[in-house]
């Protein structure tokens, strides 16, 4: 075999559909696709799962990066897509053994660059087996190392390790792990804990997004109700202005009637000069006419005012109902939010998730599900109880633990601040002794006084 045709490491991209791997191409072809040189109309307006694969000359996978790629309605890939696949493959963590030792694996739960995590996806065992078999079929026409091709394991005999055993110790510990399994177990446990934490963070993010959607819907409903209340208040204000105008008009008409009455009284007095009998009759007639007009006008305007008062009372009642509905919606929103939080914690606990926190002096504490609410109310009190000390003593010890220096106050009013030995256990901390230097300890002061 000539030097020009010597097999080398190859880079390829494979696309997944519901039926399995549906498209394979070399990495230069993928770069041409991203540059817009070619399109893929069969994937128009879809989001595909894809895998960037590094293949050795023996047709064995050495590294895989699982990522998403969006296509528009014309089959062109997203122009803003900029995931550094080769960089992620080089910095990826350890994955399962696909025939040539543990591969380098980058996926959503194991991403070496955190800000690219949302663009990756987690594979299942069947996805890795499909990749392994597709590479063995060599539909890309890769050059194969013929001298060692007989030593390659038959694909059907390969065993993919379970997902919880993908992550082995680093390369420096690989040799010792074969002779000392007890040293390998802590590393595997740490990797499993890291994977569980990523899973918990993903579930918490989904819960926060759902809670945000509910909160947004409640706020939109609240804004609609507030807009209705504002409209009703504006209409109420207009009715009040109209009532005030009617009352002013009634007053003006009453004054006009009063003036008319005075004018008629003047005319009566003039008629009395010509004859008292005729004047009395005329005045009685005028008085009755005026009283009738006044009573008719007063009755009319009183009726209008009563109608306006009824409308005003109705609007006040409607306003109260809307306010009650707003308060009910707020209570339902808070109740839904609290219930969903409790349900999420119970679901995590049923999956075997353990809540662990760290507090100085108490170390790593495993919090049972029934104690989560009490811990959230006062974490410091919870940690103090675990250390068998009071909350005040734990608080003083924590200040000493974080800054082990003398807390005594000098005659100048300043703090002494001389470094002292740190007391590691809260139960052995004595206020006035453990947080003071030898000069300012309470015992020393007492001896000096004696």
Order of alpha helices (4+ residues) and beta strands (2+ residues): beta-beta-alpha-beta-beta-alpha-beta-beta-alpha-alpha-alpha-alpha-beta-beta-alpha-alpha-alpha-alpha
